Amino acid sequence: MNPSDRLRELCGTTIAKLADPGLRDRVHQVRVRLDAPLKIAVAGAVSSGKSTLVNALLGLPVAPVDAGECTRVVTQYEYGPDDGRVEVDCEDGRTFLTRLDPGHRLPAELGVPIDLVRRIRVQLTSEALRAITVVDTPGMNTVTVENERAARRMLFGTDQDDDHAQALIYVLRYVQAFDDSTLAEFRGLTEACGMTCVNTLAVLSQIDRRGDEEDPWPTARRLAVKAYADLRASVFDVVPVIGLLAETAGTGALGPAELDGLAALATLDEADLEFLLLDLDDLADSPDSPLTPEVAARLVRHLHRYGLRTAITHVGEGPEALRQTLLDKSGFGVGARSGTVAGGIAHFARRAGQLKALAAITQLRRITRSPAFGSDLAVLDALANELDETKPIAAGLHGLRLFAAVEAVARGQLVLTDEMSNELFRLARSDDPAEQLAVPAQDVPEAARRATERWRARAMIERGRVGGQRARDVLGVLEDLAAPPRLQTQAPIFLPVPAAPVDADAVRRLLASPLVPAEDRQALGSLLAGADGAAQVGIAGGPPDVAAYAAALSARFRSLSHFLPFTADRRAAESVSDSYAHLAVTSVQKGSPHVG
């Protein structure tokens, strides 16, 4: 049983035993959040590009990017059947209802004094929100906070300990200004809000505004590498992005008038065009500009200089090709395994169950320290005992043990050489064993074996301390990578499970997508090439758990479909999910052992 299932059971038995209705409700809310979409908060300084990034995530121009009432409060975007419904939660417990303005935009005024508003909740039918809830937070001039309660309120709209986002995207604008004091403030903020390197992604935004370079990406990547070196003990990754282009591409902001304007600019002499782009005000004011002031203003607002140059170059390829080019040039969704916002979201999505379980454990431990009377004291003591690090629930979060080691490094509880530090951060950043160990795939077992020697020695040196436990966590991961495939001396015989029907074009489309993780690519290869059901799920000999493997893979690709930005890719993932579901049903009927 996985940790989430154990936690659900534990919450249920605890609720049944508690007498205090307040404690029962708090435990019930923890259980509810285990089944809810992963909640991701987006935070950052004023004018950092935070709301633009939120719009790119949603694929809708909902979050206001200009100063206004709604930029001063926490706004939560969640899946719901009533598209456009807006609930305004007030400090006194009242809730007022309103709706989005036409074009999926938050209203300029809420109808309630802003000082009385605690949080805004917006319902959208966006498929992306079936798996995640996005929380847009007010901009901050500094990440300094006075205490934990202030930090929680700033990020999540409440000072209640249990109302907690499970992941954080922090948008940075001027990473070169990240001095030691600012780094300390950032780490203090994330620590106060329960965020660590396992669930925090830093985004370096507006990278096209940093200089006069025609191509901003080489400098942006260098800045991201430098920022990660400074922040790697506090964040999963630092990724650069041009949020404006991601928003423009994702929301379909360029209409016929803008496309015609780009086409007109593309006909200009190169020198004349370059002169107009030197000062973007000239697009509207110069007598040599072919654009009306209104179209020019919209193009500058949606593209700025680098985006304009890119769009003018590719406008002749057609609207859809142009949209895809802008998305690629934004850096939002290219190479999802690492280095992009989409890669960070995929990192969160693959670990959603574990992240929610981790948050639930933190919340339940906090509940166990609440004032209680009578029999409730014993109930909370029993709950605390079940959440001990040595018990199955906490120990079962194996997928997060690397990040626990990284957090120990950040806290000074685990002291490592530079070689071992780099090794640990590679292990934590990637899901691909070859990338984790920086060796070719065929050399992974030997490289992992050599690494186990270093980590076993470190675990012995740190024995009896927190660092020793965290070193053993890393050792366990390396031992799994070093272990050779298990051999069966006498394999049982099973009736063959027929291969499931597969849409080969759908599989090939997903294999060509950079958004599909390495482990899913391997599964796709087996599905396409497998001669029978067992081979299609990547296991040999037809063991009796083909149905379980197929059901798990069906759920995995169904979940993946919610994170793919293009309709054709989503349909391909759904087709693959259907193939695995068919295989799961078939294997239950025909996958029983053969009795001779």
Residue pairs with C-beta under 8 A, 6 or more apart in sequence:
1 9
2 353
2 357
2 396
3 353
3 354
3 357
3 361
3 392
3 393
3 394
3 396
3 397
4 34
4 353
4 356
4 357
4 360
6 392
6 393
6 396
7 30
7 31
7 34
7 357
7 360
7 361
7 364
7 393
8 31
8 34
10 364
10 383
10 386
10 393
11 27
11 28
11 30
11 31
11 34
11 360
11 364
12 31
14 27
14 379
14 382
14 383
15 24
15 27
15 28
15 31
17 375
17 379
18 24
18 27
18 376
18 379
19 374
19 375
19 376
20 372
20 373
20 376
23 367
23 370
23 372
23 376
23 380
26 162
26 363
26 367
26 370
27 364
27 367
29 162
30 162
30 360
30 363
30 364
30 367
31 360
33 39
33 356
33 359
33 360
33 363
34 356
34 357
34 360
36 133
36 356
37 78
37 79
37 129
37 130
37 131
37 132
37 133
38 131
38 132
38 133
38 166
38 167
38 348
38 349
38 352
38 355
38 356
39 132
39 133
39 135
39 164
39 165
39 166
39 167
40 132
40 133
40 134
40 135
40 165
40 166
40 167
40 168
40 169
40 345
40 348
41 135
41 137
41 155
41 156
41 165
41 167
41 168
41 169
42 50
42 53
42 54
42 57
42 134
42 135
42 136
42 137
42 168
42 169
42 171
43 50
43 137
43 140
43 154
43 155
43 168
43 169
43 170
43 171
44 50
44 137
44 139
44 140
44 170
44 171
44 172
44 173
44 203
44 205
45 139
45 140
45 141
45 142
45 143
45 171
45 172
45 173
46 139
46 140
46 141
47 139
47 173
48 139
48 171
48 172
48 173
48 205
48 206
49 171
49 173
49 205
49 206
49 243
49 244
50 136
50 137
50 139
50 171
50 205
51 63
51 64
51 65
51 71
51 136
52 63
52 65
52 205
52 243
52 244
52 246
52 247
53 169
53 171
53 203
53 205
53 241
53 243
53 246
53 247
53 341
54 62
54 63
54 77
54 134
54 136
55 61
55 62
55 63
55 65
55 247
55 250
55 251
56 243
56 246
56 247
56 249
56 250
56 251
56 330
56 332
56 341
57 128
57 134
57 341
57 345
58 77
58 124
58 126
58 128
58 129
58 134
58 250
59 126
59 128
59 250
59 251
59 565
60 104
60 124
60 126
60 251
61 103
61 104
61 105
61 247
61 251
61 253
62 77
62 100
62 104
62 105
62 106
62 122
62 124
63 70
63 75
63 77
63 106
63 136
64 70
64 71
64 105
64 106
64 108
68 108
69 108
69 109
69 110
69 114
70 106
70 107
70 108
70 110
70 120
71 138
71 139
72 114
72 138
73 114
73 117
73 118
73 119
73 120
73 138
73 157
74 118
74 119
74 120
74 135
74 136
74 137
74 138
74 155
74 156
74 157
75 106
75 119
75 120
75 121
75 122
75 135
75 136
76 119
76 120
76 121
76 122
76 133
76 134
76 135
76 136
76 157
77 122
77 124
77 126
77 129
77 133
77 134
77 135
77 136
78 121
78 122
78 123
78 124
78 129
78 133
79 123
79 124
79 125
79 126
79 129
79 130
79 133
80 123
80 124
80 125
81 123
81 125
82 123
83 123
83 124
83 125
84 99
84 100
84 104
84 122
84 123
84 124
85 97
85 99
85 122
85 123
86 97
86 98
86 99
86 100
86 106
86 107
86 120
86 121
86 122
86 123
87 95
87 96
87 97
87 120
87 121
87 122
87 123
88 95
88 96
88 97
88 98
88 110
88 111
88 112
88 117
88 120
89 95
89 117
89 118
89 119
89 120
89 121
89 157
90 96
90 112
90 116
90 117
90 118
91 116
91 117
91 118
92 116
96 110
96 111
96 112
98 107
98 110
98 111
99 107
100 106
100 107
100 122
101 107
101 108
104 124
106 120
106 122
110 117
110 120
118 157
118 158
119 157
119 158
127 561
127 562
127 570
128 562
128 563
130 562
131 349
131 352
131 559
131 562
131 563
132 345
132 348
132 349
132 352
135 155
135 156
135 157
135 165
137 154
137 155
137 156
137 157
138 154
140 154
142 185
143 182
143 185
143 186
143 188
143 189
144 185
144 188
144 189
145 151
145 154
145 188
145 189
145 192
147 192
148 192
148 193
149 159
150 159
151 189
151 192
151 193
152 158
152 159
152 160
152 161
152 163
152 164
152 192
152 193
153 159
155 165
155 168
155 189
155 193
156 163
156 164
156 165
156 193
157 163
161 363
161 366
162 363
162 366
162 367
164 193
164 194
164 359
164 362
164 363
165 193
166 199
166 355
166 356
166 358
166 359
167 195
167 199
167 200
167 201
167 348
167 355
168 190
168 193
168 195
168 199
168 200
168 201
169 200
169 201
169 202
169 203
169 341
169 344
170 186
170 190
170 200
170 201
170 202
170 203
170 235
171 202
171 203
171 205
171 243
172 178
172 202
172 203
172 204
172 205
172 227
172 238
173 205
173 206
175 204
175 223
175 224
175 226
175 227
175 238
176 223
178 186
178 227
178 230
178 231
183 230
183 231
186 231
186 234
187 234
187 410
189 195
190 196
190 200
190 234
194 359
194 362
196 234
196 403
196 406
196 407
196 410
197 232
197 233
197 234
197 235
197 236
197 403
197 406
197 407
197 410
197 428
198 236
198 351
198 355
198 358
198 400
198 403
198 404
198 406
198 407
199 236
199 348
199 355
199 358
200 234
200 235
200 236
201 235
201 236
201 237
201 239
201 341
201 344
201 347
201 348
202 227
202 228
202 231
202 235
202 237
202 238
202 239
203 238
203 239
203 240
203 241
203 243
203 341
203 344
204 220
204 223
204 224
204 227
204 238
204 239
204 240
204 241
205 240
205 241
205 242
205 243
206 242
206 243
206 244
207 216
207 217
207 219
207 220
207 223
207 240
207 241
207 242
207 331
208 216
208 242
208 244
208 245
208 304
208 305
208 306
208 307
209 304
210 216
210 219
210 220
210 223
211 219
213 219
214 309
216 242
216 306
217 240
217 331
220 240
220 331
221 240
223 240
224 238
224 239
224 240
224 339
225 238
227 238
228 235
228 237
228 238
231 238
232 406
232 425
233 406
233 407
233 409
233 410
234 410
236 344
236 347
236 403
236 428
236 429
237 338
237 339
237 343
237 344
237 347
237 429
239 331
239 339
239 340
239 341
239 343
239 344
240 331
241 330
241 331
241 332
241 340
241 341
242 306
242 307
242 329
242 330
242 331
242 332
243 330
243 332
244 302
244 303
244 304
244 307
244 330
245 303
245 306
245 307
245 310
245 326
245 327
245 329
245 330
245 332
246 327
246 330
246 331
246 332
246 333
246 341
247 253
247 302
248 254
248 302
248 303
248 307
248 326
249 323
249 324
249 326
249 327
249 330
249 332
250 327
250 332
250 565
252 323
253 302
254 262
254 302
254 311
254 319
254 322
254 323
257 295
257 298
258 295
258 298
258 299
258 302
259 315
259 319
259 322
260 295
261 290
261 291
261 292
261 295
261 296
261 299
262 299
262 308
262 311
262 312
262 315
263 315
263 316
264 290
264 291
265 273
265 276
265 290
265 291
265 308
265 312
266 312
266 313
266 315
266 316
267 290
268 276
268 290
272 288
273 312
275 282
275 288
276 282
276 283
276 286
276 288
276 289
277 283
277 305
277 308
277 309
280 300
280 304
280 305
280 308
282 288
282 289
283 289
283 291
283 296
283 299
283 300
284 291
284 293
284 296
284 297
285 293
289 296
291 299
299 308
299 311
300 308
303 310
303 311
303 326
306 329
307 326
307 329
310 325
310 326
310 329
311 322
311 325
311 326
314 321
314 322
314 325
315 322
317 325
327 333
327 565
328 334
331 340
331 341
332 340
332 341
332 342
333 340
333 341
333 342
333 514
333 515
333 565
334 340
334 342
334 514
335 343
335 514
336 342
336 343
336 346
336 514
336 515
336 516
336 517
337 343
337 346
337 430
337 431
337 432
337 435
337 514
337 517
337 518
338 429
338 430
338 435
342 515
342 563
342 565
345 563
346 515
346 517
346 563
348 355
349 559
349 560
349 563
350 431
350 517
351 399
351 400
354 397
354 399
354 400
355 400
357 393
357 397
358 397
358 400
361 387
361 393
361 394
361 397
364 383
364 387
365 384
365 387
367 380
367 383
368 380
368 381
368 383
368 384
368 387
370 380
372 379
372 380
385 391
386 393
387 393
387 394
388 394
389 395
389 469
398 476
401 470
401 473
401 474
401 476
401 477
402 424
402 427
402 428
402 473
402 474
402 477
403 428
404 470
404 473
405 414
405 424
405 428
405 470
405 471
405 473
405 474
406 424
406 425
406 428
408 414
408 466
408 467
408 470
409 415
409 416
409 421
409 424
413 465
413 466
413 467
413 470
414 462
414 466
414 467
414 470
414 471
415 467
416 424
416 458
419 454
420 454
420 455
420 458
423 437
423 451
423 454
424 474
426 435
426 436
426 437
426 438
427 436
427 437
427 474
427 477
427 478
429 435
429 436
430 436
431 517
431 518
431 519
432 518
433 441
433 444
433 448
433 481
434 440
434 441
434 444
436 481
437 443
437 444
437 447
437 448
437 451
437 481
438 447
439 447
444 481
445 481
445 482
445 483
445 484
446 482
448 478
448 479
448 481
448 482
449 482
451 478
451 482
452 475
452 478
452 479
452 482
455 471
455 474
455 475
455 478
456 475
458 467
458 471
459 468
459 471
459 472
459 475
460 468
461 468
462 468
462 470
462 471
488 541
491 541
492 541
492 543
492 593
493 593
493 594
493 596
494 534
494 541
494 542
494 543
494 544
494 591
494 592
494 593
494 594
495 542
495 590
495 591
495 592
495 593
495 594
496 532
496 533
496 534
496 542
496 590
497 532
497 533
497 534
497 542
497 546
497 583
497 586
497 587
497 590
497 591
498 532
498 533
498 586
498 590
499 530
499 531
499 532
499 533
499 535
499 536
499 583
500 527
500 533
500 536
500 550
500 579
500 580
500 582
500 583
500 586
501 579
501 582
502 527
502 528
502 536
502 576
502 579
503 572
503 575
503 576
503 579
504 528
505 572
506 571
506 572
506 573
506 575
506 576
507 524
507 527
507 528
507 572
507 576
508 528
509 568
509 569
509 572
510 516
510 520
510 521
510 524
510 569
510 572
510 573
510 576
511 521
511 524
511 525
513 564
513 569
515 563
515 564
515 565
515 569
516 524
516 560
520 556
520 557
520 560
522 538
523 537
523 538
523 553
523 556
524 576
526 535
526 536
526 537
526 538
527 536
527 537
527 553
527 576
527 579
527 580
529 535
530 536
530 537
530 538
532 542
533 542
533 546
533 550
533 583
533 586
533 587
533 591
534 540
534 541
534 542
534 543
534 546
536 550
536 579
536 583
537 546
537 549
537 550
537 553
537 580
537 583
538 549
539 546
539 549
542 591
544 591
544 592
544 593
546 583
546 584
546 587
546 591
547 584
547 585
547 587
547 588
547 591
548 584
550 580
550 581
550 583
550 584
550 587
551 580
551 581
551 584
553 577
553 580
554 577
554 578
554 580
554 581
554 584
555 577
557 573
557 574
557 576
557 577
557 580
558 573
558 574
558 577
560 573
561 569
561 570
561 571
561 573
561 574
561 577
562 570
564 570
564 573
